[in-house]
Amino acid sequence: MDHRLITYRAKPETMAEHERLIRGVFEELQTVAPGSVRYAVLRLDDDTFVHVVATEPGGFSVPSLDAFKRFQEGIDERRSTPVESRGATVVGNYRMLGDQSAVSS
């Protein structure tokens, strides 16, 4: 699987709307139920959001969801920092990223 880590900080006054839109993405994911993607979003204490995405090459793309497209609309107005997106390698995993082995390369 390919892994990406996406981070940015949201503006406090947009937090409720931002979280509502993210929940919409997860509701649609539950309905579509793609097996080739793993996705989690964390909100840190300083209002930084961390998106952890794992996809199989050529598999389902989260940005293809209608709810994700709605989430992307106005994202620049809801953020207070630029988006940073990086590839990532799983070094260790215990039940966080699904059925992957405890150590992955």
N, C-alpha and C positions, 0 to 999 in steps of 0.2 A: 504494500500500500504506500501511496505517497502521502506525506504528512505536511501540513502547513500550520503555522502559528501566526495569527493576525491579532494585532493589538492597537488600541487607540483609546483616548479618553473622551467620554461624552460630557456634554454640558449638563450641570445639575438641573437646570430648568426644563430639559428635554427628556429626563430620565424615564418618566412614566410612559411617554409615547415610545421611546426607544425600546424599552423592555416589552411593551405590548407588541411591537412589530417583530421582535425576536421570538416571542412566544408563538406568534402566527406562523413563523417559519417552522417551528417544531411541530405545531399542529398539522401543517401540511405534510411534513416528513412522516408523521405517524400514519397519515392517510395513504400516502404513496408507498411507504415502507421499502425504500430501495436498500438492497442488501450490500451494495458496493460502496456505501458511504458510512462513516462514523463522524459525528459532529457534536460538539459541546461548546457552550458559551458560559464563561465565568465573568462575574462582575467583582472587581477588587474593591477594597475599602475606599480607594481614592477615585472611584468612578471610572477606572480603566476597565475596558472590556477585553477579554481574551477569548478568541475563537480558536478552537482546536479542531482541525478538519483532517480526516483520513479518507482517501478515496483510492479505488482501484483504477489504474491507468485505463482510459477509455470507458470507464463506468459512468454512473450517474453524476450529474453536476448540480450541486446545491443552487448555484445562481440561475438554473433553469426553472426553479419554482416560482410561481406567481407571487407567493408570499415573500420570497427573497427579493423579487423585483420591487415590491412595495417597500420593503425594508431599505433598499438602496435609494429610493426616492427621498430627497431631502437629507441624506446622510451628512452632507457637508455642513448643513445648518445645525445638526445635532451633535457634531463632534467639536471638541476644543483642541485636539491634536491631530496631526496627520496619521493616516493608517500606515502601519508597518506590517509587512507580510514577509515571512521567511519560511523557507523549507526547513524541515526538522527531521531528525533521525531518532527513533525510539531506542533508548539505551536500556531502559527498564520499564516494566509495566506489570502491575499487579491489579487485575480486575478493572482498571480504569478505561482501557481502550478495547474492551470486548474480549473476544476469544483468542487474541494473539498470545504468543508465548511470553513467558516472563521476561525474557531477554530477546531483543530483536536487533538485527543489523540493518 
